[in-house]
Amino acid sequence: MSQAASPTQTTAPASAFETDHDAFVTAQPAPAWVAALRTEGLASFRALGLPSSRDEDWLYTNVRPLARGHFPPAPASVHPPTSLAAHRFALGLEEGPRLVVLNGRYEASLSSTAELPAGVHVTNLAACRDRGALEALGSVAQAVKHPFVALNQAYLDDAALVHVEAGTVVHAPIQILFLHTPTGDPVAVHPRILVVAEQGSDVTIVERYGIDCIGALAGGTCLTNAVSEYVLGANARVRTVRVQREGTRTYHLGFTGVRQARDSHFQSTSVSLGGAIDRNEVRAHLDAEGAENHLAGLYVISDEEHCDNHTVVHHHVPHGTSRQLFKGILAGQARGAFTGRVVVDKGAQKTSAEQANHNLLLSQKAVAETRPQLEIYADDVQCAHGATIGRLDVDALNYLRSRGIGKTEARNLLVHAFAREITEAAGDARIGEGLDALLAARLAPSSEGTQA
C-alpha cells in the first residue's frame, strides 16, 4: 500500500483535480480501505504536484494543458453498446476471456470470463473477494513517488484484477479493454490493473485503450491516466500487449510497474498509435536472481502528436537479464521521445542488459529525441545501448518502384518491415497479425490526404 507523502516536498497550489475530489468521493462511495487509499493518493498528489520540464523525468512531456484544463471524472455511459463490434476490437481474438471497463466502470454485459481454467480469477474491484491478491495493490506503483500514480489512486473507483494461482497455465490471452465514449466537455478516466502471477504460472494479458472505440476517434477530449501493476512470483511467465489508440485529442498517461521474483520472465509489447500527448512509462524491478525482462515498443504518430516512452529497469541482484527495443515512426510535425535507463546495483554482478531505440522520420518536420542510459555500479556486467534516427532508404524505395509498386505502397512496405520486429515480439501470431492490421490502418491516407 502507499505511504504518506514526504513532509519535505513542496505542496503545489490546488488544482481542479483536487477541487473535484470531494464531489467524486460523494458520488462514488467506497469501502473504508478504498477510501483510505483515495485519501493517501490525494495527499501524495498535493505534495508532488504536476511535474514540469524542470523534472528530468518529464523533460520531453509538457503537462501544462492538464494544469490549465478541467478534467472531471467521466460520467457513466447512458447507452452502453450491445456488442464490441469484434472486427474493430479483435486483434485476432474475437473470442476468449475479457474484462471491459466503460467510462471507468466495469461493464458486465460486454465482459466474459466463462472460459477461464481453474486457478485463474479475473474480476473487478467491487466484486473481488481475494484479499490476499489485493494486498499487492499499490506495492509496485507507489503513489508517494509518482504524481499521476497518486492521482490515479485518489480517483480509485474500479479496477481490473487478474490472479493466477501457482502452477496455472492460461493458454488463451486475457483481454482487458478500457473504453470511453466521447463527450462534449473534457473528462478523465483513471484505469487500474493489478496482475498477480504466482510461482510457476503462465499468462498473457492484452491491455486495450479505446482503439476505435465507440466513436472515440470522432472527437472529444479525454485524459486517460492509466496504472498497471504486475507482480511475478518465482518462475512465473507473463506476456503483455498494450495498445493505445484513443484519438488525436486524448491525453494518455500510462504507468506500468513490474516486480519480479527468481527466474521469472516478463515480456511487454506496447503499441502507441497517436494522441495529443501519449506517455508510456515502465518501471521494472528485478528483485531476485535469474529474472528476465523484455520490453518492446512501437509508436506511430503524425500531425502535431506527441509520444514519450520512458523506461527504468532496475537490476537489484546478480544474474539478471533485460532487453529493450523501441521503434518510432514519425510523420507531419510529430514529436517522439525515448528515455531508457538501466540501473545495475553494486551487488548485481553478471547482469546482462541491452537497450536500443530506432526512429524512422517520414517528414522533414518530424522530431525524434532519444536518450538511452546506463547507470552501472557493478564491474562484472555485459551492458550495451544504442540509438538511430533516419529516413526511408531511397535506394530500397526506388527499387520497389522500379518493380511497378506505387510510391505510397512502396513506402508502406518499408515501414511495415521496419515495424515488424516489434509486432512479432508479441509472441502470438494472431495478435501480431492484428497489430499489422492496425499499423496498416494508421498508415492509410485520411480524408484530409495525410498519412501517419
C-alpha positions as a printed Julia matrix, in Angstrom:
452×3 Matrix{Float64}:
   0.0     0.0     0.0
   1.08    3.59   -0.48
   2.76    5.64    2.16
   2.12    9.19    3.28
   3.81   11.85    1.21
   7.14   13.19    2.44
   6.76   16.36    4.51
   9.86   17.81    2.83
   8.14   18.02   -0.54
   6.64   21.3    -1.69
   2.86   21.48   -1.75
   1.58   22.79   -5.08
  -1.38   25.16   -5.41
  -4.75   23.43   -5.54
  -5.68   22.16   -8.99
  -9.03   21.23  -10.49
  -8.11   17.59   -9.82
  -8.07   18.39   -6.1
 -11.17   20.56   -6.03
 -13.16   17.89   -7.92
 -12.23   15.2    -5.42
 -14.88   15.91   -2.79
 -17.64   15.62   -5.37
 -16.12   12.38   -6.65
 -15.99   10.63   -3.26
 -19.54   11.76   -2.53
 -20.83   10.42   -5.83
 -18.78    7.21   -5.65
 -18.81    5.88   -2.06
 -16.36    3.07   -1.34
 -15.37    0.62    1.41
 -13.18    2.04    4.17
  -9.96    0.54    2.82
 -10.55    2.05   -0.65
 -11.47    5.39    0.92
  -8.18    5.31    2.82
  -6.26    4.68   -0.4
  -8.05    7.61   -2.04
  -7.12    9.91    0.83
  -3.47    8.79    0.71
  -3.39    9.27   -3.05
  -4.76   12.79   -2.84
  -2.27   13.71   -0.13
   0.62   12.44   -2.26
  -0.65   14.28   -5.33
  -0.92   17.51   -3.38
   2.64   17.11   -2.13
   4.12   16.17   -5.51
   2.1    18.46   -7.76
   2.05   18.19  -11.53
   5.55   17.72  -13.0
   7.26   20.4   -15.06
  10.16   20.48  -17.51
  12.46   21.1   -14.54
  11.87   17.47  -13.62
  14.4    15.41  -15.59
  11.93   12.54  -15.96
   9.43   14.88  -17.64
  11.83   16.8   -19.84
  10.05   15.81  -23.05
   6.41   15.82  -21.94
   4.64   19.09  -21.23
   1.59   18.55  -19.0
   0.69   22.23  -18.68
  -2.51   21.68  -20.72
  -3.69   19.42  -17.9
  -2.98   22.09  -15.32
  -4.9    24.7   -17.32
  -7.82   22.46  -18.16
 -10.63   20.84  -16.21
 -10.96   17.04  -16.42
 -13.68   15.78  -14.07
 -14.36   12.02  -13.92
 -16.24   10.73  -16.95
 -19.95   10.12  -16.36
 -21.44    6.66  -16.77
 -22.34    5.81  -20.36
 -26.04    6.42  -20.92
 -26.3     3.89  -23.74
 -23.7     1.12  -23.35
 -23.11   -0.75  -26.62
 -24.69   -4.16  -27.02
 -21.58   -5.65  -28.61
 -17.92   -4.86  -29.12
 -18.03   -4.87  -32.93
 -15.47   -7.67  -32.98
 -13.92   -6.72  -36.32
 -12.74   -3.46  -34.8
 -11.59   -4.8   -31.46
 -10.39   -8.31  -32.06
  -6.63   -8.24  -32.7
  -7.3   -11.78  -33.87
  -9.02  -12.53  -30.55
 -12.71  -12.47  -31.42
 -13.44  -14.94  -28.64
 -11.9   -15.66  -25.27
 -11.84  -14.17  -21.8
 -12.13  -10.42  -21.48
 -12.98   -7.76  -18.94
 -14.43   -4.48  -20.21
 -14.41   -1.15  -18.36
 -16.52    1.6   -19.97
 -16.04    5.2   -18.85
 -14.18    3.92  -15.8
 -16.88    1.42  -14.77
 -17.0    -2.33  -15.13
 -19.39   -3.34  -17.9
 -20.62   -6.88  -17.18
 -22.68   -7.12  -20.39
 -19.54   -6.87  -22.52
 -17.25   -8.97  -20.31
 -16.76  -12.72  -20.45
 -14.76  -14.89  -18.06
 -16.58  -18.22  -18.5
 -13.74  -19.83  -20.49
 -11.07  -19.39  -17.84
  -9.46  -22.52  -16.37
  -9.46  -23.3   -12.67
  -6.83  -21.34  -10.79
  -7.43  -18.08  -12.67
  -9.51  -15.29  -11.18
 -10.49  -12.31  -13.35
 -12.78   -9.76  -11.77
 -13.23   -6.11  -10.99
 -12.52   -4.32   -7.73
 -16.1    -4.19   -6.48
 -16.63   -7.93   -6.91
 -13.22   -9.09   -5.69
 -13.12  -11.2    -2.54
  -9.44  -12.12   -2.88
  -7.97  -10.01   -0.1
  -4.58  -11.69   -0.44
  -4.15  -10.56   -4.03
  -5.49   -7.09   -3.22
  -2.67   -6.56   -0.73
  -0.39   -6.15   -3.75
  -2.36   -3.09   -4.92
  -0.04   -0.1    -4.73
   3.04   -2.21   -3.89
   4.76   -1.59   -7.24
   3.1     1.62   -8.42
   3.67    3.79   -5.37
   1.64    6.98   -5.08
   4.22    8.67   -2.9
   6.77    8.57   -5.74
   4.78    9.48   -8.85
   2.22   12.3    -9.28
  -0.02   10.52  -11.8
   0.03    7.27   -9.87
  -1.05    9.35   -6.88
  -3.83   10.95   -8.95
  -4.97    7.53  -10.15
  -5.15    6.29   -6.57
  -7.0     9.4    -5.45
  -9.71    8.62   -8.01
  -9.69    4.86   -7.46
 -13.19    3.61   -8.29
 -12.88    0.33  -10.13
 -10.01   -1.85  -11.31
  -9.3    -4.93  -13.4
  -7.85   -7.72  -11.27
  -6.17  -10.89  -12.51
  -4.87  -13.51  -10.07
  -3.18  -16.61  -11.48
  -2.55  -19.28   -8.89
   0.71  -21.21   -8.6
   1.39  -23.61  -11.45
  -1.59  -22.48  -13.55
  -1.08  -22.1   -17.29
  -3.58  -19.89  -19.13
  -3.49  -20.69  -22.84
  -5.93  -18.03  -24.1
  -4.86  -14.36  -23.81
  -6.92  -12.4   -21.28
  -8.11   -9.11  -22.76
  -8.7    -6.03  -20.61
 -10.45   -3.25  -22.53
 -10.75    0.3   -21.24
 -13.19    2.19  -23.43
 -14.73    5.63  -23.21
 -17.47    7.42  -25.07
 -16.84   10.93  -26.39
 -18.49   13.82  -24.57
 -18.94   17.49  -25.28
 -16.65   18.54  -22.43
 -13.23   17.23  -21.37
 -13.35   14.29  -18.94
 -10.91   11.96  -17.2
 -10.76    8.22  -16.68
  -8.3     6.54  -14.32
  -7.91    2.88  -15.37
  -6.25    0.48  -12.96
  -4.92   -3.05  -13.49
  -3.42   -5.46  -10.98
  -1.99   -8.78  -12.17
  -0.59  -11.24   -9.63
   1.1   -14.29  -11.21
   2.13  -16.81   -8.59
   5.02  -19.25   -8.73
   5.26  -21.25  -11.96
   2.2   -19.65  -13.58
   1.96  -18.59  -17.22
  -0.4   -15.95  -18.67
  -0.77  -13.41  -21.5
  -2.54  -10.1   -20.81
  -3.75   -7.79  -23.58
  -4.39   -4.2   -22.43
  -6.54   -2.17  -24.82
  -7.22    1.56  -24.53
 -10.02    2.89  -26.71
  -8.96    1.51  -30.08
 -11.57    2.88  -32.5
 -13.88    2.52  -29.54
 -17.49    3.59  -29.71
 -16.74    6.67  -31.76
 -13.9     7.88  -29.55
 -11.81    8.83  -32.56
 -14.58   11.07  -33.83
 -13.92   13.74  -31.22
 -13.96   14.58  -27.56
 -11.12   15.44  -25.22
 -10.19   12.91  -22.59
  -7.43   12.34  -20.07
  -6.65    8.65  -19.63
  -4.45    8.23  -16.55
  -3.71    4.5   -16.51
  -1.78    2.48  -13.94
  -0.9    -1.21  -14.3
   0.9    -3.37  -11.75
   2.44   -6.77  -12.46
   3.71   -8.9    -9.59
   5.53  -12.06  -10.69
   6.35  -14.98   -8.42
   9.28  -17.35   -8.87
   9.38  -18.97  -12.33
   6.25  -17.08  -13.43
   5.95  -16.12  -17.1
   3.87  -13.07  -18.04
   3.48  -11.61  -21.52
   1.67   -8.32  -22.04
   0.49   -6.49  -25.15
  -0.52   -2.89  -24.57
  -2.26   -0.97  -27.39
  -3.39    2.65  -27.22
  -5.49    4.41  -29.83
  -7.98    6.83  -28.35
  -7.96    9.8   -30.71
  -5.99   12.89  -31.61
  -7.4    14.94  -28.71
  -6.63   12.42  -25.99
  -4.03   12.86  -23.27
  -2.85    9.38  -22.35
  -0.51    8.9   -19.39
   0.32    5.25  -18.78
   2.4     3.84  -15.93
   3.36    0.17  -15.73
   5.11   -1.14  -12.62
   6.71   -4.59  -12.57
   8.24   -6.59   -9.71
   9.92   -9.9   -10.48
  10.98  -12.84   -8.3
  13.57  -15.53   -9.01
  13.71  -16.93  -12.57
  10.57  -15.05  -13.6
  10.1   -13.81  -17.16
   8.24  -10.63  -18.13
   7.75   -9.66  -21.76
   5.92   -6.49  -22.8
   4.98   -5.21  -26.25
   3.46   -1.72  -26.35
   1.97   -0.06  -29.43
   1.03    3.63  -29.36
  -0.98    5.0   -32.27
  -1.27    8.69  -31.61
  -2.74   11.33  -29.35
  -2.22   14.92  -28.27
   0.06   13.6   -25.54
   0.9     9.92  -25.15
   3.36    8.9   -22.46
   4.19    5.28  -21.79
   6.25    4.76  -18.64
   7.59    1.42  -17.4
   9.45    0.85  -14.15
  10.64   -2.71  -13.56
  12.4    -4.19  -10.56
  14.36   -7.43  -10.92
  14.47   -8.46   -7.27
  15.91  -11.98   -7.47
  18.49  -13.9    -9.48
  17.59  -15.3   -12.88
  14.83  -12.78  -13.6
  14.38  -11.72  -17.25
  12.68   -8.57  -18.5
  11.99   -7.84  -22.18
  10.4    -4.54  -23.27
   9.44   -3.79  -26.88
   7.6    -0.72  -28.09
   6.31    0.87  -31.28
   4.95    4.4   -31.64
   3.36    5.71  -34.84
   2.46    9.4   -34.75
   1.72   12.23  -37.2
   0.43   15.81  -37.45
   1.36   17.51  -34.13
   1.04   14.42  -31.95
   3.48   13.68  -29.16
   4.68   10.35  -27.77
   7.15    9.84  -24.93
   8.42    6.4   -23.91
  10.17    6.42  -20.55
  11.6     3.22  -19.05
  13.61    2.33  -15.96
  14.79   -1.26  -15.5
  16.45   -1.78  -12.12
  18.71   -4.79  -11.55
  18.94   -5.23   -7.79
  20.69   -8.63   -7.69
  23.13  -10.71   -9.79
  22.37  -12.84  -12.85
  19.54  -10.73  -14.26
  18.77  -10.14  -17.94
  16.95   -7.23  -19.59
  16.35   -6.27  -23.21
  14.7    -3.1   -24.51
  13.85   -2.32  -28.13
  11.68    0.68  -29.06
  10.94    1.95  -32.56
   9.27    5.17  -33.67
   7.58    6.08  -36.96
   7.01    9.84  -37.16
   5.3    11.99  -39.81
   3.99   15.54  -40.09
   5.19   17.7   -37.2
   5.06   14.87  -34.7
   7.5    14.71  -31.84
   8.67   11.45  -30.29
  10.96   10.79  -27.37
  12.59    7.78  -25.77
  14.36    7.83  -22.42
  15.51    4.4   -21.33
  17.52    3.85  -18.18
  19.09    0.64  -16.93
  20.27    0.71  -13.31
  22.66   -2.02  -12.11
  23.24   -2.02   -8.36
  26.67   -2.61   -6.84
  25.95   -6.21   -5.96
  24.22   -7.09   -9.24
  27.17   -8.83  -10.87
  26.76  -10.94  -14.03
  23.95   -8.68  -15.25
  23.23   -8.69  -18.98
  21.36   -5.63  -20.26
  20.76   -4.16  -23.7
  18.62   -1.29  -24.95
  18.08    0.25  -28.37
  15.88    2.95  -29.87
  15.44    3.38  -33.63
  13.37    6.11  -35.28
  12.1     6.49  -38.84
  11.22   10.04  -39.91
   8.7    10.31  -42.76
   8.7    14.1   -42.99
  11.11   17.0   -42.72
   9.42   18.49  -39.65
   9.09   15.37  -37.51
  11.41   15.28  -34.49
  12.76   12.3   -32.57
  14.74   12.61  -29.35
  16.45    9.64  -27.78
  18.33    9.12  -24.52
  19.38    5.52  -23.8
  21.18    5.48  -20.45
  23.21    3.02  -18.39
  23.77    3.56  -14.68
  26.14    0.8   -13.58
  27.63    0.27  -10.12
  28.9    -3.29  -10.68
  32.08   -4.24  -12.52
  31.29   -7.69  -13.96
  28.42   -6.99  -16.35
  27.58   -7.03  -20.06
  25.61   -3.91  -20.9
  25.1    -2.0   -24.15
  22.88    0.67  -25.62
  22.36    2.41  -28.94
  20.08    4.69  -30.93
  19.45    5.7   -34.54
  17.37    8.36  -36.31
  16.96    8.18  -40.06
  14.71    8.33  -43.09
  13.47    5.75  -45.59
  16.18    4.12  -47.68
  15.92    5.9   -51.04
  17.6     3.03  -52.91
  15.15    0.5   -51.45
  12.23    2.8   -52.27
  13.41    3.27  -55.85
  13.96   -0.48  -56.25
  10.38   -1.23  -55.23
   9.02    1.48  -57.53
  11.08    0.11  -60.42
   9.15   -3.13  -59.95
   5.86   -1.41  -60.6
   4.92   -0.7   -56.97
   3.34    2.69  -56.34
   5.05    5.29  -54.16
   2.64    5.02  -51.22
   2.56    1.23  -51.28
   6.36    1.06  -51.53
   6.72    3.41  -48.58
   4.28    1.38  -46.5
   6.08   -1.87  -47.32
   9.31   -0.43  -45.96
   7.57    0.98  -42.9
   5.96   -2.4   -42.16
   9.35   -4.09  -42.48
  10.79   -1.57  -40.01
   7.97   -2.22  -37.52
   7.69   -5.99  -37.89
  10.34   -6.76  -35.27
   8.04   -5.16  -32.69
   4.74   -6.6   -33.87
   6.27  -10.08  -33.9
   7.56   -9.6   -30.35
   4.02  -10.16  -29.07
   4.73  -13.87  -29.41
   1.26  -14.74  -30.72
   0.69  -14.98  -34.48
  -2.94  -13.82  -34.23
  -2.03  -10.78  -32.17
   0.9    -9.99  -34.47
  -1.4   -10.03  -37.49
  -3.86   -7.81  -35.64
  -1.12   -5.31  -34.84
  -0.03   -5.33  -38.5
  -3.63   -4.53  -39.49
  -3.76   -1.63  -37.03
  -0.49   -0.31  -38.43
  -1.85   -0.55  -41.98
  -4.95    1.4   -40.95
  -2.77    4.03  -39.27
  -0.66    4.44  -42.41
  -3.65    4.7   -44.76
  -4.41    8.2   -46.14
  -7.04   10.04  -44.13
  -9.87   12.1   -45.54
  -7.54   15.09  -45.45
  -4.97   13.24  -47.54
  -2.4    12.91  -44.79
  -0.69    9.8   -43.52
   0.81    8.75  -40.23
